[in-house]
Amino acid sequence: MTRSVQALAYARPSSLESTASGRLLGLETAGGLTPRGAEAHPRFFAGFLASPQIAARGLLAVADVAVARYHQRARPGSLDPVVTGNGDRLRFESFSGCGGVYARLDVLDEGLGGTETGHGTTNVDVNDPLREALSRMTGDDPMHLRVGPDEMAVTTLGGSVVEKRVPLPDRWLRGFAEAQVASARFDLRAELTGVEAVRFLRGLPRSQGRGRAPLWVVQAGRTLRPTTRPGAGAVCLPGPDRLIALERVLRFATGLRVYGPVPDGLATPSAWEVTLPGMRLTLTLSPDPARGFSGEGGVLEALATDEAAADAELIAVLLAWEPRIDPADLAEQSGLAADRVRAALTRLGTAGRVGYDVADATYFHRELPYDANRAERHNPRLVSARRLVSEEAVTLDGELATVVSGEQRYRVREADGVLSCTCTWWTDYRGRRGPCKHALAVRMARRGVVVGAAS
């Protein structure tokens, strides 16, 4: 697995302090991007939270996922949470170390007391002493939240005094993009009240036996009923123990919304959103606890075209840190067809530049603080497909194509715009995890994609 080390430099540790006017939660920021460009310690918010204890619990839930591995648990976790200011909300995001759970806490306008936020994205320090202090919080005494350095320190920071060096595997980066692509295909499948949500979530089994079929749930009156059959309206719940982070906020839940794709009989990803006063906490689960999002292949078609690359550059100029991005509006502003806009958004997602909000059913702008092109450069199937094209291993013959890979020859057929292949990958997944490298190479060859030596 390709990985690098991400250095996160903070001016000081984040902390929770008691003051004469209440509590002060100071979240320190590392380097990030804003409308003004790159900043070492951007400042996104300073104001009182409407529900301090709920916000503290929600932030802890996101931090729980950031350090968790729900598969191969003995290995260490991952990165500090990412925060994005979108003007009317703060979004705290994390990804599990195993790459199978994406978490996001949206603190909405009412949760921020109507105070506007800045615009941009950065990591925030969530250290062990802060976690302990937040977990001990009781009551709803006033709490002032500061995301970024305090006003006096803004102009006096001379250097970083806290540095964290954490592994940043490529599969973790690709997971952010694949989770966004998967979520864009979700619909609302079930909705519970707060009381029913608590009853259902606390009644779930704590583990899923190895090798057992995934659990499914279906709305039955006011609650959700577990089932082993993925019938109409069912939602897949692969690894119910991966929802444990939601327990941080259950006592404050006003409802539960469950999202997923149209079931087709096989395990699928799903999203579980707990609604809270002024906030939403969402966990998105991969189709299997042992299968992270990084290999789902939903982004590969968009990455395989030169057209999408050029379209993405145009669409990126129009994003403007908006909390809700409407593809129809982008199509009108850019003059591109709707399908080209969606392909461009998918490509931008691989660079961490957009996410998807299932509650609003829309994209949002953010700029993840890592190399924007690395996830694309190191995608194994994409790299292999480009190599096949550069080696002239693809022969086109109408709807058929032949791809020579090593000592094997594979036949790729196109029908109604869908490519199938004679390789083992296609036999195993039949397109459910994106195209195989041979089909991807054929797609590139048909579109005349130019592959340079650097690819």
N, C-alpha and C positions, 0 to 999 in steps of 0.2 A: 504494500500500500504506500503510495507516495504521500509524504507529509513534510511539513516545514515547521518552524517554530515561530509563533506569533508573539512579539514583544508588546505588552500593554504597559504603557508608562502613565502613572497617575501622580498628581502633585502631592497627594496625601491619601491615606486610607479613607474610604467612606465611613460615616459614623452616624449614630443616633444619640443626640444630646438633649438634656433638659435645660430649658431656659426660663426666664421669668414669664414669658408669654406662651409657654407650652413647649412641646418637643420640636427639635430641629433635625430633620433627616437630610443629611448632606451626601448626595451621591456624586462621587468624583468621576470625571470623564477622562478617557484616553483620547488618542488622536482620532479625528473624524472629519467628515465632509459636511459643509454647510453651504448656503448660497454664496457665501464670501470665499469659498474654496476650502482647502485643508486647514484645520486648526488643531493645535496640540491639545487644548483643553476647552472644547466648545461649551457654551452655557446655553441651556435650552429652556429652563423654567425656574421661577422662583415665586412661590405663592402657597396659600393654605389649601390643604386637601379637605374635601367635603366629608370623607369617611376614612380617617387615618388608619384605623385598625384593619379595615378591609383592604386598603391599599398595601399595608405592610404584609398581610397574609398573601395577597396576590403576587407581590414581588418575591416572597419566599417560595411560592409555588414555581415561578419561572426559574428561580435560582436552583430549586430542587432538580428540575429537569436538566439544567445546564451541567450538573455534576454527576448525573445518573448514567448508569449503563444497565439497561433492562435485559440485555443479552450479554453473556460473558461478563458477569458482574464484577469479577475480581480486578478488571483493568480500570485504570483511573478515568475520570470524567474529562470534561472539555472546557469550554470557554466562558468567561464572564458574559452576562446577558448584554444584548444590544438594545439601545434605546433610540427611538426616532421621534423627533418633534415634527408634527404635521400642522401646526397652527392652532387646531382646535382639540388636539388630543396628544397624549404620550403613548407610544407603543413599546412595550418591553418584550423582547423576543429571545428565545434560546432554543438550542437543539441538543438532544441527548448525545452522550459520547458514543453510543452504539448506532446513532444515525436513524433511529426508528420513531422518535417522538419529537414533534415540533410544538413549542409552547409560546403563547402570546397573551400578555395582559394589555388590554386597551383601557387606559384611563381617559374617559371621555370628557367633553366640555363640562358637564354637570359635576363630574368627579373632581375636576380641577377648580371648582367654584367660579367658572366663567373666565378664569385668567388665561390669556393666550400663551401658547408656547412658541419657542423659536423653531427654526427649521433646520433639519440635518440629522445625521446618524453617527453614533459612537458607541463604544463599549462603556459600561459603568462597573465600577469596582463593587463587588458584593463579597466581602471577606467573612471569615468565620466569626469574629467578634460582632460584626454587624448582624449576621444571621441570628446569633444568639440573642442580641438585644431586641431585634424585631419579633422573635418568637415569644419573648416575655411580655410584649406589649399587651396591656389590658385597657379597657375603657376607651373613650373617644375624646380625650383631651385634645385641644387644638394642636395640629402638627403642620409645621412649615416645611415644605419640600423644596430643596434646591438641587437641580440637576446641572452640575458644572461648578466651577470655582465661585466663591463668594465675591461680591463686588470689589472689595478692597484687594483681593488677591489677583483679580483679572489682569491688572497692569504690573504686578510685582512678582509673578511667578518666574523664578530664574532657572529652574530646572526640576526634573522629576526626582522624587525621593522614594517612590514606590514603583517597583517594576515586577511584572509577572511575565514569565516565559512559559507558554503553553503550546502543546502540539496542535497542529492544525491540519488534519488529514484531508486529502482531496475529496474523499467520500462524504465528509461532513459538509464541505462547501457545496458539492453537487446535491446533497440532500435538501438544502434550502430551496434550490431551484425546483427540484422534483416535487417537493411538498406543495409549492405554489401552483405548479401545473396540475397536480392531482386535485387540489382544492377547487380550482376553477371549473371542474366538472361536477361538483357536488350540488345537491339540492337539499332543502330542509325536508327531513324525513319524519321527525318526531319532535314533540314539544311537551314538556312537563312543567307543572307548577313547582315552586320551591320545595314544598313539603314532599311531593311525590319524587322530586329529584333526589332529595336527601335519602328517602327510603330506598329508592332503586340503587343508587350508587353505593350505599353502605351495605346493601344486600348482595353485591356482586362477589363471586368467588375470588380469592386472592391470587390464584395462579391458574394457568392453563397447562394441563399435562403435556409433556413432550410427545409430539407425534399425533396429538388429538386434533380433530377438525376444529376450525375456528368457531367461536360463539357468535350467534346472530341475535338481534333483538328486533322486535316489532311492536308498534304502538298497539296497546289493548286498553281501550277506554282512557282512563286518566294516567295510566302507568305504561311501562315497557315490559314486555314479556320475553324472556330468553327463549331461544329456539335453536335447533340444530339444522333447520331447513331455511335456506335463503329465499323465501317466497316474495311475493309482491310487497313492496314497501319496507322490506327488511333492511337493517343496517348491520354491517359486519363490526364485531367488537373483538379484534384479534389481540389476545393478551390483556384481559380485563385488569390485571394488576398494574398495567401501565397508566391507568387513570388515577393512581394513588395521590398524585400531586394535587388533584382537585379537592382532596379532603381538607386542605389548608383553609378553604373558603366556604365549605359546605354550610356552616351555621349561618352564613349571611346570604345564601343563595335565594334569589327570587324566581329562578326558573332554570331549566335545562333544555337546550336545543341540540338536536343531533342531525348531522349532515352526512351525506354519502352519495355515491353514484347509483345509477339504476342497477340493481343486483342482477348478476348473470350466472349465479351458481358457484362462483369461485371467490376466494377471499379478496377483499378490496380494502383500501384505506378508508378512514372515516374521521370526522371531526366532532368533538364534544365540547360544547360551549356552555359554561355556567354564567348566567346573567346575575349581576350584582348591582347594588345602588351606584349608578354613575360609572360602572366598569363592566368589562367582559373578560373572562378567562377562558381560553380555548386551547385544547390539546388535540393535535392531529396525529393519528396513529398510522404507521405503515401497515401493509397487509399481513405481516407476520412478525412476531417479536424477534425472530432470528434474521429478518430481512429488512435492512434499512432502506430509506428512500433513494439512496444514490444510484441503485441499479435499475430503477423503474423505466428509464428510457423515454419518458414523456417529452423531453426537450430535444431529442436528437433530430427530428425532422426539421425543426426550426434552425438548428445549428448547421444543417447540411446545405444551406443555400446562401449564395453570395447576396441574393436579393434581400433576405431577411437581415443580413448584416448592415446593408445600406439603409434599410427601413428603420432599423433599431437606432442608428445614429440620428435620423430625423426625429423619431418619436421621443428620444431622450431629451431633446431640446424643449419639448412641449410639456414635460412632466411637472416641473415647477413645485415639487414637494407637496403635491396635492394629496389630501387624505382619501379622496375618492376619485379614481380615474375611470372615466367612461370611454370605452373603446369607440363608441359611436361618435362622441365629440372629437376624439383623436382622429378618426377617419375624416371628419369634416374639415378639421384644421389642417391636416397633412395632405389631403387629397388622395389618400391611399384607400384601397378596398378594405372592408372589415376583416377579411381573413388575413390580409397582409399585416394589419395592425396587430391582430392577436398573435401572429407569428413573431412580430417584432417585440411584443411584450414578453413572450416566452423567452426570447433570446436575452432580453434585458434581465429577466428573472435569473438566468444562469450567471449573470454578473452581479447578482445581489441588488439590482437597482429597482426592482419592484417586488412587492408581495401581493398576496391575495387575501381579502377579508370575506369569509363566508357569510358573516352576518349582514354585511352591506351588499354582498354579491358583486364586488368590484375590486379592482386593483388599487394599490396605494404606492406612493413613491418613497423609497428609502435608498440609501447607499451604504451597503454593508462595508465595514472597514477592513477589506482585504483585497488582494489583487483581483481586479474585475475579470481578467481573462484566464485566470489559472484553471478554474473549473472546466472551462471549455478545452483548454490545451491538453489537459490530462484525463479527459474522458476516454476510457479504454476503447470503446466501440468506435467512437469518432476518430480517434488516432489510427485505429486499424483500418477503417474505411478509407481514410485519406491516403494511407499507404497503398492500399489496393488500387486506388485510382491513379496514384503517381507511378505505380509499377505497370500500368496499363493491363491490369488483370481482369478488366471487365470488357466483355464483348456483348454488344446490344444486337438483338434480332427481333424487331417488332415488340410484341408484348413479353417476349422471353429475353433472358440475358443469361450469360454464363460467367461465373466468377471463379478464377483459379486462385486457390489459397493453399500454399504449400504443395502437397502432392494430390490434393483433392480438387474436384471440380463440382461446383454447386450451380443448380438451376434456379433462377429467380423469375417468378411470373408476376405480372401486374394485371389486376382485375378490379375495375371500378376505383382506380386510384390507390388500391391497397396492394402491397408487395408481399408475396410469400416466398419461402425458400426451402430447399431440401436439406438444410443443415439441422443439426441436433437442437440448436437454440430455438428455431422455429417450431420444431416438433414438440418441444417441451412447453413453450409459452404461447405459440400461435399469435404473436403480436401483442400479447397482454403486457409485456414489459418493453415495449418499443421495438423498433426494427433490429434485426441482427446486423452484424458488420457487413455482410454480403449485400443485403437489401439496401443498406445505407449507401454503400459504394455505388450500387446501381442507380439509386436516386441522384447521387452527385453526378454520375456520368451522364444521365439523361438531361440534367439541368445545366451541364457544361461548367460545373464548378471547377475553378482553377486551383490546383493544389501546388503550392510552392515547396521548395526544399525544406523550409523551416517547419512544415507540418509533419 
